[in-house]
Amino acid sequence: MVTTFDLDEYVLGAVRAGAAGFLLKDQAPDLLAPAVRTVAAGEGVVSPRATARLLRELVAPGVADHRPPAGLTEREAEVVRLMARGLSNEEIAQEDRIARATVKTHVSNILAKLGLTSRLQVVVWAYEHDLAPGPADDPPPHDVGTRVLSHRSRM
């Protein structure tokens, strides 16, 4: 979604409705083509100004309950946590010491079980269900300025 409206409810509404990207029309032109390629590859992109506000909206204060939500296995919940940190499939495989193909299977299962269509929606879901890193946790390994998810992830 490319819009002139820099309103929190538009960003959150668009992502919840299935948008894989949210950019403002005043975004630097040289970022538009890479953003389109990123979304076409099945990943998520969020405008830098909207990213911080979106995460603040989704991160509730308090201690996260790290038990897997109903329907997800413990391993799938761990994959969700790692996706919320911005890790690619390759990085998740290295972190969990599993094959990249296994990560792809977990991501597919997570999307199906949660009724979601994109990794970006999984990240939003993770924040809404306290499975994402909080402000005191380690920062994600990738620049969250323009992108929420790694460009190397593939489903």
Buried (B, 14 or more C-beta within 10 A) or exposed (E): BEBEEBEEEBBBEBBEEEBBBBBBEEBEEEBBEEBBEBBEBBBBBBBBBBBEBBBEBBBEEEEBEEEBBEEBEEBBBBBBBBBBBBBBBBBBBEBBEBEBEBBBBBBEBBBEBBEBEBBBBBBBBBBBBBBBBEEEEEEBEBEBEBBBBBBEBBE
